Amino acid sequence: MSRSPLIEAIHEARYDLETCAPHEKPELRRKLDELIAQALARCASKPSRHEVLNLLYDDYKEFRKMKKRQEWPKL
């Protein structure tokens, strides 16, 4: 699936935040927030951070599924 580089980076940051160690969460949350701010700067309308994450959720589920498949050991 082809995505914009910014959406791909948001998905990657969100996945990293979900799968990281607790001590890494603040830095990874900041990274995700920065990427969302970049996306919001490109929008004519001004959705909230939460709305952006909701809008991308279905696409993110596919991204997460793909990441998990890549992590499986090759048999």
C-alpha positions as protocol buffer text, in pm:
chain_id: "A"
residue {
  index: 1
  type: MET
  ca { x: 0 y: 0 z: 0 }
}
residue {
  index: 2
  type: SER
  ca { x: 141 y: 337 z: -98 }
}
residue {
  index: 3
  type: ARG
  ca { x: 124 y: 610 z: 166 }
}
residue {
  index: 4
  type: SER
  ca { x: 266 y: 956 z: 192 }
}
residue {
  index: 5
  type: PRO
  ca { x: 601 y: 965 z: 373 }
}
residue {
  index: 6
  type: LEU
  ca { x: 447 y: 1173 z: 653 }
}
residue {
  index: 7
  type: ILE
  ca { x: 163 y: 924 z: 711 }
}
residue {
  index: 8
  type: GLU
  ca { x: 414 y: 639 z: 703 }
}
residue {
  index: 9
  type: ALA
  ca { x: 626 y: 822 z: 964 }
}
residue {
  index: 10
  type: ILE
  ca { x: 317 y: 880 z: 1183 }
}
residue {
  index: 11
  type: HIS
  ca { x: 229 y: 512 z: 1167 }
}
residue {
  index: 12
  type: GLU
  ca { x: 587 y: 412 z: 1248 }
}
residue {
  index: 13
  type: ALA
  ca { x: 602 y: 652 z: 1543 }
}
residue {
  index: 14
  type: ARG
  ca { x: 265 y: 530 z: 1673 }
}
residue {
  index: 15
  type: TYR
  ca { x: 377 y: 168 z: 1647 }
}
residue {
  index: 16
  type: ASP
  ca { x: 706 y: 247 z: 1820 }
}
residue {
  index: 17
  type: LEU
  ca { x: 517 y: 420 z: 2101 }
}
residue {
  index: 18
  type: GLU
  ca { x: 284 y: 120 z: 2145 }
}
residue {
  index: 19
  type: THR
  ca { x: 567 y: -133 z: 2153 }
}
residue {
  index: 20
  type: CYS
  ca { x: 840 y: 52 z: 2343 }
}
residue {
  index: 21
  type: ALA
  ca { x: 968 y: 16 z: 2697 }
}
residue {
  index: 22
  type: PRO
  ca { x: 803 y: 246 z: 2953 }
}
residue {
  index: 23
  type: HIS
  ca { x: 1112 y: 467 z: 2990 }
}
residue {
  index: 24
  type: GLU
  ca { x: 1109 y: 540 z: 2614 }
}
residue {
  index: 25
  type: LYS
  ca { x: 746 y: 658 z: 2603 }
}
residue {
  index: 26
  type: PRO
  ca { x: 798 y: 1033 z: 2667 }
}
residue {
  index: 27
  type: GLU
  ca { x: 1050 y: 1073 z: 2383 }
}
residue {
  index: 28
  type: LEU
  ca { x: 846 y: 864 z: 2140 }
}
residue {
  index: 29
  type: ARG
  ca { x: 525 y: 1049 z: 2233 }
}
residue {
  index: 30
  type: ARG
  ca { x: 705 y: 1377 z: 2158 }
}
residue {
  index: 31
  type: LYS
  ca { x: 814 y: 1240 z: 1819 }
}
residue {
  index: 32
  type: LEU
  ca { x: 456 y: 1135 z: 1735 }
}
residue {
  index: 33
  type: ASP
  ca { x: 322 y: 1473 z: 1845 }
}
residue {
  index: 34
  type: GLU
  ca { x: 576 y: 1654 z: 1624 }
}
residue {
  index: 35
  type: LEU
  ca { x: 474 y: 1446 z: 1322 }
}
residue {
  index: 36
  type: ILE
  ca { x: 106 y: 1512 z: 1386 }
}
residue {
  index: 37
  type: ALA
  ca { x: 181 y: 1885 z: 1417 }
}
residue {
  index: 38
  type: GLN
  ca { x: 350 y: 1870 z: 1075 }
}
residue {
  index: 39
  type: ALA
  ca { x: 43 y: 1701 z: 928 }
}
residue {
  index: 40
  type: LEU
  ca { x: -189 y: 1956 z: 1088 }
}
residue {
  index: 41
  type: ALA
  ca { x: 19 y: 2241 z: 945 }
}
residue {
  index: 42
  type: ARG
  ca { x: -64 y: 2108 z: 596 }
}
residue {
  index: 43
  type: CYS
  ca { x: -441 y: 2097 z: 658 }
}
residue {
  index: 44
  type: ALA
  ca { x: -678 y: 2374 z: 562 }
}
residue {
  index: 45
  type: SER
  ca { x: -919 y: 2258 z: 831 }
}
residue {
  index: 46
  type: LYS
  ca { x: -780 y: 2215 z: 1179 }
}
residue {
  index: 47
  type: PRO
  ca { x: -869 y: 1874 z: 1322 }
}
residue {
  index: 48
  type: SER
  ca { x: -748 y: 1787 z: 1669 }
}
residue {
  index: 49
  type: ARG
  ca { x: -462 y: 1545 z: 1735 }
}
residue {
  index: 50
  type: HIS
  ca { x: -719 y: 1288 z: 1844 }
}
residue {
  index: 51
  type: GLU
  ca { x: -920 y: 1334 z: 1523 }
}
residue {
  index: 52
  type: VAL
  ca { x: -607 y: 1283 z: 1311 }
}
residue {
  index: 53
  type: LEU
  ca { x: -529 y: 958 z: 1490 }
}
residue {
  index: 54
  type: ASN
  ca { x: -891 y: 844 z: 1449 }
}
residue {
  index: 55
  type: LEU
  ca { x: -890 y: 927 z: 1078 }
}
residue {
  index: 56
  type: LEU
  ca { x: -574 y: 724 z: 1027 }
}
residue {
  index: 57
  type: TYR
  ca { x: -678 y: 432 z: 1249 }
}
residue {
  index: 58
  type: ASP
  ca { x: -800 y: 188 z: 981 }
}
residue {
  index: 59
  type: ASP
  ca { x: -487 y: 247 z: 775 }
}
residue {
  index: 60
  type: TYR
  ca { x: -278 y: 213 z: 1092 }
}
residue {
  index: 61
  type: LYS
  ca { x: -436 y: -127 z: 1169 }
}
residue {
  index: 62
  type: GLU
  ca { x: -315 y: -250 z: 829 }
}
residue {
  index: 63
  type: PHE
  ca { x: 29 y: -103 z: 894 }
}
residue {
  index: 64
  type: ARG
  ca { x: 45 y: -276 z: 1235 }
}
residue {
  index: 65
  type: LYS
  ca { x: -62 y: -608 z: 1082 }
}
residue {
  index: 66
  type: MET
  ca { x: 214 y: -575 z: 820 }
}
residue {
  index: 67
  type: LYS
  ca { x: 475 y: -494 z: 1089 }
}
residue {
  index: 68
  type: LYS
  ca { x: 376 y: -797 z: 1294 }
}
residue {
  index: 69
  type: ARG
  ca { x: 404 y: -1021 z: 987 }
}
residue {
  index: 70
  type: GLN
  ca { x: 753 y: -884 z: 920 }
}
residue {
  index: 71
  type: GLU
  ca { x: 855 y: -969 z: 1276 }
}
residue {
  index: 72
  type: TRP
  ca { x: 749 y: -1333 z: 1248 }
}
residue {
  index: 73
  type: PRO
  ca { x: 1040 y: -1567 z: 1201 }
}
residue {
  index: 74
  type: LYS
  ca { x: 1072 y: -1706 z: 853 }
}
residue {
  index: 75
  type: LEU
  ca { x: 998 y: -2077 z: 853 }
}
